[in-house]
Amino acid sequence: MGSMFRSEEVALVQLFLPTSAAYTCVSQLGELGLVEFRDLNASVSAFQRRFVGDVRRCEELEKTFLFLQEEVRRAGQVLSPPEGRLPAPPPRDLLRIQEETDRLAQELRDVRGNQQSLRGQLHQLRLHAAVLGQGHSPPVAATHTDGPLERSPLLQPPGGPHQDLRINFVAGAVERSKAAALERLLWRACRGFLIASFQEMEQQPEDPVTGEPVTWMTFLISYWGEQIGQKIRKITDCFRCAVFPYAEHEEGRLGALQQLQQQSHELQEVLGETERFLSQVLARVQRLLPPWQVQVRKMKAVYLALNQCSVSATHKCLIAEGWCAIRDLPAVQQALQDSSSEAGVSAVVHRIPCREVPPTLIRTNRFTASFQGIVDAYGVGRYQEVNPAPYTIITFPFLFAVMFGDVGHGLLMFLFALAMVLAENRPAVKSAQNEIWQTFFSGRYLLLLMGLFSVYTGFIYNECFSRATTIFPSGWSVAAMAIQSDWSDEFLAQHPMLTLDPNVTGVFLGPYPFGIDPIWSLAVNHLSFLNSFKMKMSVILGVTHMTFGVVLGVFNHVHFGQWHRLLLETLPELVFLLGLFGYLVFLIVYKWLRVSAAGAASAPSILIHFINMFLFSRSPTNRALFRGQEAVQSALVVLALVMVPVLLLGTPLFLRWRHRGRSQRKPAGRQPVEAGGWRESGREEEDKTRMLDSSDASVAGWGSDEEKAGCSEDGAGAEFVLSEVLMHQAIHTIEFCLGCISNTASYLRLWALSLAHAQLSEVLWAMVMRSGLGLGRKLGVAAVALVPVFAAFAVLTVAILLVMEGLSAFLHALRLHWVEFQNKFYAGTGYKLSPFTFASEEG
């Protein structure tokens, strides 16, 4: 947890990997997941790199794996994840995996092709059998519609003009969706010189490709004339009809039907054997494919990492560069030694100097991951910058709870998050694919604290589903007020509203031990009292939160060695913020402690005092809170205004003075020697030695001053651009000074959303539960009437108050952290350390 407050120290390392052991070394580094490789071949095309052939072989294998996986899914089966951690296989195993994979794929293709062929043949046999057994009765003769009379005989007498014509048949099957169009086209094309009979099949045969049942219709077409027959065959071919031979005599059709049934039975037996063999092949695929997929993905990742390495001049080793945490260097060195022990030459890793800003590495666990995600969503912190996540663990749930304070609602959220925490190790919970569930599950610890803090603030507000609870005795006594005022029955009848005067002896016994007194829930001025309390509370929390952000910036300046910023930026910012808005907080607290109930009627207005503070005036009707208040306010405003030019010009003028001093002290870059050559000055040699010996942390902290000035520390003769520094500092000054005003007002959202949440809870209770309780009392069936009422109340509570109001409070708390808090000290311009790891390949 030490690295949570600041990112870990990261160094640029160089690795020398023996060629024979390079694959094993990189594979071991992938198992550890500690090194982020840099591409040393950025100028080389991906098709010209050393291991591009191995990468292509892995990609070809992945294509074959996709085919096998699709076949398993097509069979309705699921691939189970491999058991245990599988290391990357040695390169020689790639050929074995490829051969076995090709053999399995070929077997699957052959078996699946045979299965499709057998299914197609069986489908044709069933259609043929249905055509023969459907019961079509062929007519005696074809119809001749061109005759002079409709009642002319179909058969001509012997010796007539059609005595040599012979009736022919076309029988087959067509899909039901095409039957009507087929019949219509046959009649129009053949001009009625046919008789067609269509019947729907009793059993729906399965489609040989999809396996789904399809409705077919059998048809029998009687015609005479060769030209008509050719037209019929062309039309049936266009409609993709299945046409079968059809015997004229009943005996021939029965014999053909028996033969078809025998062939169908034999085909079913062969198809059954084929499907059993197919299931055996798929079982082997299910057993072998998951580990192969993981191994090949790891192998491909290793080769891609090796493609980023450069080859030494002797071609005996590969040279790699990468970022690695300093605390992990011993583990990396030990892993490289163990991996290269068989090669006879040990791999070497050592740190190298670098002027680049290292990546940011912050280790998290299941608890801190969601809070770090909130910070990283704003921007990844710069290297060694103060990390807001540890403080967000407390401040984010607390600010959320200020807007969401209710014991009942917070308890429901807490129990929901607690259920996810207790079930987090169950495989079914982890592997759920629902995106909404994954979002809630990843933030379960955040929800847990949000619910817990909401219960705490709910006790402070004394609200549980908008109802006040009496945990301790109230600090107000109605009996004492009644005794002192001599309230009679007539007085009570004429005055429905009664006033409790705290100045009357015995009426106000003292403050409530914890939170707000429950008697305020019965008061008419309950809302006015809560408005005043929550508004002042929001201002106090906001100024405290912003001040804490400015103080955290001190740790950044000290760590990066920017001591001038403590006096020229942090101190003016604190004086400006506390001199104006810190004084406002002081007035609020001072009035709470100073003004009693006896003087509440003549208490001065803080708002008027704060306005007069900027106007350098006084109000005769608004008395001062303390002696010399007007002088103190004027001094604070003048002091805050003086800090503005200090904040605007202090840092640019200091950087200009420092740059001039370095330019005057810098000697000539090179001096001629007698031999006509050149020798470097002693100062440059010292600079090089210091650069080689310096740690990456100090190098990375040369930081923002030089970046603002548009020059670098090691640039000889770099020009200092004062205008750029002034522009940057002017933006920062305007943003901070105006932000102090707007950000303080922005924290009033704590008051507004807390009030909205309380009022929504009150409205929901009044419109649902209170009506339901009254309805049950009238009907005398309270138990029955409250069941749907409570169900509606529960659904609306979860949907509106927990989900919608919870999401609203979450977004507002997120904004307060990103805009009002983090911009005081957090730049968020870094980038994460992305180590080479096999974690994604194993998932």
Beta strands, then each sheet from edge to edge (+ up, - down):
strand 1: 10-18
strand 2: 35-38
strand 3: 167-175
strand 4: 194-200
strand 5: 216-224
strand 6: 242-244
strand 7: 310-311
strand 8: 317-325
strand 9: 348-351
strand 10: 670-672
strand 11: 678-680
sheet 1: 2+ 8- 1+ 9-
sheet 2: 2+ 8- 7+
sheet 3: 4+ 5- 3+ 6-
sheet 4: 10+ 11-
end
